[in-house]
Amino acid sequence: MAGSSARKCMYQLSYFWLPMINYTKPFLSISEQITQISARGLLISDENKAAYYLSQIGYYRLSGYWQPLQKSSIISDKNGKLGRIIHNKFRDGAKFSQVIALYAFDKRLRLIMLDILERIEIAVRADIVLQLGQYNPWAYRDSSLFDEKFATEIPKGRKMTRLKTCLTKFDQYAKDSREDFFVHFRTTYSDPLPI
């Protein structure tokens, strides 16, 4: 398949890019979306559930999860580099329930990863505070404790060092924040926030 006929039945993944074309797809109601994906071979056992998921999650968000269930082909460009194209037709036996299962799995995985990343972030912050706090309460403002490039070099096109940029942003945040801790500190102490 090549040219415009290929564009009608497939879309490109990252390996190959077809020439730019105008977007001409019409708006589809939820029932029209169900009709379209059913016509492409995705088995829908409960149209009410499908309508619910399409209305709550969205056609294009779900389309990323049904890609593994679509037919695909391997092609090569003029240099022999291989790539994959995804067709608008689904593999035999592909089910809407599988799409939802993939979506739910991805959601759970993202939540688990966010929990893990939050724990790592808090642990790293605590470690930084313990390390810098040994020097003095404002060690994070002492350029001699940081990498020389970060603390003293002004990047091209900038007016301040990266350390000064970070401190300026932090000071503005601390000044504007309405969080109780920041408000208490600002109204009690004249010094910058300690580490």
ZAMARGU-4260 file (C-alpha; in steps of 0.2 Angstrom, whole numbers, plus 5000, padded with zeros to 4 digits):
<rodrens>
0) 5000/5000/5000 | 5007/5017/4996 | 5001/5035/4994 | 4984/5041/4998 | 4976/5024/4998
5) 4987/5019/5012 | 4982/5034/5022 | 4964/5029/5021 | 4967/5012/5029 | 4981/5015/5041
10) 4991/5028/5051 | 5009/5030/5054 | 5019/5026/5069 | 5035/5035/5073 | 5046/5026/5061
15) 5039/5034/5045 | 5030/5050/5041 | 5018/5052/5027 | 5016/5068/5019 | 5005/5081/5029
20) 4987/5081/5024 | 4972/5091/5029 | 4961/5085/5044 | 4944/5080/5037 | 4937/5068/5049
25) 4919/5072/5054 | 4913/5073/5072 | 4906/5056/5078 | 4893/5054/5091 | 4896/5040/5104
30) 4884/5029/5094 | 4893/5033/5078 | 4910/5029/5087 | 4903/5012/5092 | 4897/5009/5075
35) 4914/5013/5067 | 4925/5003/5078 | 4912/4988/5077 | 4913/4990/5058 | 4932/4989/5059
40) 4931/4972/5068 | 4932/4976/5087 | 4919/4965/5096 | 4908/4974/5108 | 4897/4963/5119
45) 4889/4977/5128 | 4885/4993/5119 | 4879/5002/5134 | 4896/4999/5143 | 4906/5004/5128
50) 4896/5020/5127 | 4899/5024/5145 | 4918/5021/5143 | 4919/5031/5127 | 4909/5045/5135
55) 4920/5045/5151 | 4937/5041/5144 | 4936/5047/5126 | 4938/5039/5109 | 4956/5045/5106
60) 4962/5041/5123 | 4956/5023/5121 | 4963/5022/5103 | 4980/5021/5110 | 4975/5006/5120
65) 4967/4997/5105 | 4982/4999/5094 | 4990/4982/5100 | 4973/4974/5094 | 4974/4981/5077
70) 4981/4973/5061 | 4998/4979/5057 | 5012/4977/5043 | 5030/4979/5043 | 5037/4990/5029
75) 5054/4997/5024 | 5058/5014/5018 | 5070/5018/5003 | 5085/5015/5014 | 5079/4998/5020
80) 5074/5005/5038 | 5060/4994/5045 | 5044/5002/5052 | 5027/4997/5057 | 5010/5003/5050
85) 4994/5001/5060 | 4978/4997/5049 | 4961/5003/5054 | 4955/4985/5055 | 4956/4975/5071
90) 4964/4957/5072 | 4951/4943/5073 | 4944/4941/5090 | 4949/4958/5097 | 4937/4964/5110
95) 4932/4981/5117 | 4934/4973/5135 | 4952/4969/5131 | 4954/4988/5127 | 4946/4992/5144
100) 4957/4979/5153 | 4973/4987/5145 | 4967/5005/5150 | 4963/4999/5168 | 4980/4990/5169
105) 4989/5006/5163 | 4980/5016/5176 | 4984/5005/5190 | 5002/5004/5185 | 5003/5023/5184
110) 4996/5025/5201 | 5009/5012/5208 | 5023/5022/5199 | 5017/5039/5206 | 5017/5031/5224
115) 5034/5024/5221 | 5041/5041/5214 | 5033/5051/5228 | 5042/5040/5241 | 5059/5042/5231
120) 5056/5060/5230 | 5053/5063/5248 | 5067/5051/5253 | 5079/5061/5242 | 5073/5078/5249
125) 5076/5072/5266 | 5093/5066/5262 | 5097/5083/5254 | 5091/5092/5269 | 5101/5081/5281
130) 5117/5083/5270 | 5116/5102/5268 | 5109/5105/5285 | 5125/5100/5292 | 5133/5115/5286
135) 5120/5128/5291 | 5102/5132/5289 | 5104/5141/5273 | 5117/5129/5265 | 5106/5128/5249
140) 5110/5147/5246 | 5129/5144/5248 | 5136/5143/5230 | 5152/5135/5237 | 5143/5119/5241
145) 5137/5116/5223 | 5145/5111/5207 | 5154/5126/5200 | 5145/5126/5183 | 5128/5126/5192
150) 5133/5139/5204 | 5144/5152/5195 | 5142/5150/5176 | 5128/5160/5167 | 5121/5150/5153
155) 5121/5157/5136 | 5105/5168/5134 | 5102/5169/5152 | 5105/5183/5165 | 5108/5173/5180
160) 5117/5157/5185 | 5106/5141/5187 | 5108/5142/5206 | 5102/5160/5206 | 5088/5156/5195
165) 5082/5142/5206 | 5084/5153/5222 | 5074/5167/5213 | 5060/5155/5209 | 5060/5147/5226
170) 5060/5164/5235 | 5045/5170/5224 | 5036/5154/5228 | 5039/5156/5247 | 5034/5174/5246
175) 5017/5170/5237 | 5012/5154/5244 | 4997/5153/5255 | 5002/5136/5263 | 5001/5138/5282
180) 5019/5134/5284 | 5025/5147/5273 | 5013/5160/5280 | 5018/5156/5297 | 5037/5157/5293
185) 5035/5174/5284 | 5025/5182/5298 | 5037/5176/5311 | 5055/5177/5304 | 5064/5189/5294
190) 5077/5176/5287 | 5075/5166/5271 | 5067/5149/5274 | 5080/5137/5281 | 5084/5120/5273
</rodrens>
